[in-house]
Amino acid sequence: MGERYDFIVAGAGAAGLSLVYHLAQAGVEGRVLLLERAPKTENDRTWCFWEVEAGPFEPLVFRRWEHLWFFGEDQGQRLSIAPYTYKMIRGRDFYAHMERWMSTQPQLTLRYGEVTRIGEDEEGPWVEQGGRVYRGQWVFSSLYQPPPPSPRYHRLLQHFKGWVVRASRPVFDPQAATLMDFRLPQRGPVCFGYVLPFDAQTALVEYTLFSQRLLPPEAYDQGLKEYLEGVLGVERYEVLEREFGVIPMTDAPLPQQPSPRVVHIGTAGGCTKASTGYTFQRIQAQARRIAQTLQERGRPVLEPGSIRHALMDSVLLHLLERGYSSGERVFSRLFRKNPPQRVLRFLDEATGWLEDLQVMASVDVPVFARAALGALWRRWGVGLWG
Ligand SMILES: Cc1cc2nc3c(=O)[nH]c(=O)nc-3n(C[C@H](O)[C@H](O)[C@H](O)COP(=O)(O)OP(=O)(O)OC[C@H]3O[C@@H](n4cnc5c(N)ncnc54)[C@H](O)[C@@H]3O)c2cc1C
């Protein structure tokens, strides 16, 4: 038994909220139950992404930039990315907007409490929250479980701490975000600065690393100070807000449909791009597709990922994980030897064969070939003989 709905969405983060929104936009009818641990009261994250057209949440874009700075291998480049715009949406604006929108949707019920189990039996899929069982025609879950360790797959973490700082004098370039700044000392794992300027004196400044393990908490503050004071030359500043995040970067497969009527969405459903951690736009594409196929065919049909791009992600992860080449060198060459629009298209998996080869060749052919062999051996060789 249990209370019945048409759609149950577990997790009201980026993916869950985007899905309920896109279901309504596509005109999918039915009662929707959204389950979340607790109300969102914090600005727990900031989403940045690039696109050409206006997106579904355009009014929420807090800042946008048509130029990106890249600092690496002894030089800085200020890149015009037109026709793309790099956009920023703050978590709190997104959550507040969705809360207002949800209050106008009579088909939608939101319940808070810990989701403890999700399953499917002969009566269909179900979710347990706070001791109560809810049943639906379909269950969509964004509750992330890391894949089990396996020698065949790469597992890195993108971990970062950010401060919104107000400097005592104008120091930031308000027209350009800094995508990667490798002027920080590279003492082991790939680490770089990331700057999202709000104006000439205020910016979200982040210290980011790609590695297998997190650092002790004080090391992020030290990295941020080193970047702000040592690299950007900002000695006097006030910290207005703090953000900390960990994004899994892995090529290990995540179960997208663990049972016939349970579908994983968001990071849990493989939306995080393994080699970069960018997820927000892929969540929108996934939610749009689920809503559209539900409306047209009565069932969600997931987009099969591009095998070619997944392999290239594995090669990039291998390269970063094994240190075949420094992260600084890899990304510097990507940006120095390709128009930025091509790099963004490549990261969007919107490039064709020829462009992919151009991008990969720009990294360093012998290094890339070695990493490709290493990644392939690890995936299939270890499986056969390991
Ligand atoms: C700090 C930070 C910054 C990021 N910045 C970017 C960016 O700039 N660009 C980009 O593309 N990507 C970014 N990402 C990656 C990605 O876009 C986000 O992680 C995104 O929020 C993923 O959406 P999701 O819905 O899959 O997961 P989440 O947004 O984490 O949503 C999952 C939800 O499930 C809830 N939940 C979990 N377990 C339970 C449970 N047992 N019971 C009930 N509820 C539960 C959580 O409270 C949460 O609300 C960032 C990630 C972080 C952490």
PDBQT file of the ligand as one rigid body, heavy atoms in Angstrom, charges set to zero:
ROOT
HETATM    1  C1  LIG A 401      29.586  23.849  -4.341  1.00  0.00    +0.000 C 
HETATM    2  C2  LIG A 401      29.295  23.313  -5.702  1.00  0.00    +0.000 A 
HETATM    3  C3  LIG A 401      29.429  24.138  -6.812  1.00  0.00    +0.000 A 
HETATM    4  C4  LIG A 401      29.147  23.638  -8.097  1.00  0.00    +0.000 A 
HETATM    5  N1  LIG A 401      29.309  24.467  -9.166  1.00  0.00    +0.000 NA
HETATM    6  C5  LIG A 401      28.981  24.014 -10.399  1.00  0.00    +0.000 A 
HETATM    7  C6  LIG A 401      29.082  24.886 -11.524  1.00  0.00    +0.000 A 
HETATM    8  O1  LIG A 401      29.528  26.030 -11.417  1.00  0.00    +0.000 OA
HETATM    9  N2  LIG A 401      28.685  24.420 -12.727  1.00  0.00    +0.000 N 
HETATM   10  C7  LIG A 401      28.205  23.147 -12.900  1.00  0.00    +0.000 A 
HETATM   11  O2  LIG A 401      27.828  22.784 -14.030  1.00  0.00    +0.000 OA
HETATM   12  N3  LIG A 401      28.165  22.293 -11.856  1.00  0.00    +0.000 NA
HETATM   13  C8  LIG A 401      28.530  22.687 -10.620  1.00  0.00    +0.000 A 
HETATM   14  N4  LIG A 401      28.442  21.835  -9.556  1.00  0.00    +0.000 N 
HETATM   15  C9  LIG A 401      28.091  20.421  -9.812  1.00  0.00    +0.000 C 
HETATM   16  C10 LIG A 401      26.589  20.173  -9.925  1.00  0.00    +0.000 C 
HETATM   17  O3  LIG A 401      25.989  21.058 -10.841  1.00  0.00    +0.000 OA
HETATM   18  C11 LIG A 401      25.867  20.304  -8.603  1.00  0.00    +0.000 C 
HETATM   19  O4  LIG A 401      26.394  19.418  -7.663  1.00  0.00    +0.000 OA
HETATM   20  C12 LIG A 401      24.371  20.066  -8.724  1.00  0.00    +0.000 C 
HETATM   21  O5  LIG A 401      23.779  20.611  -7.588  1.00  0.00    +0.000 OA
HETATM   22  C13 LIG A 401      24.022  18.589  -8.875  1.00  0.00    +0.000 C 
HETATM   23  O6  LIG A 401      22.634  18.457  -8.864  1.00  0.00    +0.000 OA
HETATM   24  P1  LIG A 401      21.911  17.178  -8.248  1.00  0.00    +0.000 P 
HETATM   25  O7  LIG A 401      20.474  17.479  -8.199  1.00  0.00    +0.000 OA
HETATM   26  O8  LIG A 401      22.396  15.974  -8.941  1.00  0.00    +0.000 OA
HETATM   27  O9  LIG A 401      22.479  17.082  -6.761  1.00  0.00    +0.000 OA
HETATM   28  P2  LIG A 401      22.124  18.070  -5.575  1.00  0.00    +0.000 P 
HETATM   29  O10 LIG A 401      21.928  19.438  -6.071  1.00  0.00    +0.000 OA
HETATM   30  O11 LIG A 401      23.155  17.817  -4.529  1.00  0.00    +0.000 OA
HETATM   31  O12 LIG A 401      20.699  17.552  -5.082  1.00  0.00    +0.000 OA
HETATM   32  C14 LIG A 401      20.508  16.353  -4.385  1.00  0.00    +0.000 C 
HETATM   33  C15 LIG A 401      19.446  16.648  -3.333  1.00  0.00    +0.000 C 
HETATM   34  O13 LIG A 401      19.098  15.446  -2.666  1.00  0.00    +0.000 OA
HETATM   35  C16 LIG A 401      18.963  15.728  -1.301  1.00  0.00    +0.000 C 
HETATM   36  N5  LIG A 401      19.205  14.476  -0.579  1.00  0.00    +0.000 N 
HETATM   37  C17 LIG A 401      20.358  13.743  -0.572  1.00  0.00    +0.000 A 
HETATM   38  N6  LIG A 401      20.187  12.646   0.171  1.00  0.00    +0.000 NA
HETATM   39  C18 LIG A 401      18.914  12.685   0.639  1.00  0.00    +0.000 A 
HETATM   40  C19 LIG A 401      18.158  11.810   1.458  1.00  0.00    +0.000 A 
HETATM   41  N7  LIG A 401      18.633  10.661   1.922  1.00  0.00    +0.000 N 
HETATM   42  N8  LIG A 401      16.871  12.170   1.747  1.00  0.00    +0.000 NA
HETATM   43  C20 LIG A 401      16.340  13.315   1.267  1.00  0.00    +0.000 A 
HETATM   44  N9  LIG A 401      17.014  14.170   0.475  1.00  0.00    +0.000 NA
HETATM   45  C21 LIG A 401      18.287  13.850   0.163  1.00  0.00    +0.000 A 
HETATM   46  C22 LIG A 401      20.010  16.790  -1.004  1.00  0.00    +0.000 C 
HETATM   47  O14 LIG A 401      19.679  17.527   0.160  1.00  0.00    +0.000 OA
HETATM   48  C23 LIG A 401      19.941  17.622  -2.280  1.00  0.00    +0.000 C 
HETATM   49  O15 LIG A 401      19.023  18.682  -2.166  1.00  0.00    +0.000 OA
HETATM   50  C24 LIG A 401      28.732  22.288  -8.270  1.00  0.00    +0.000 A 
HETATM   51  C25 LIG A 401      28.639  21.466  -7.148  1.00  0.00    +0.000 A 
HETATM   52  C26 LIG A 401      28.920  21.960  -5.891  1.00  0.00    +0.000 A 
HETATM   53  C27 LIG A 401      28.836  21.022  -4.715  1.00  0.00    +0.000 C 
ENDROOT
TORSDOF 0
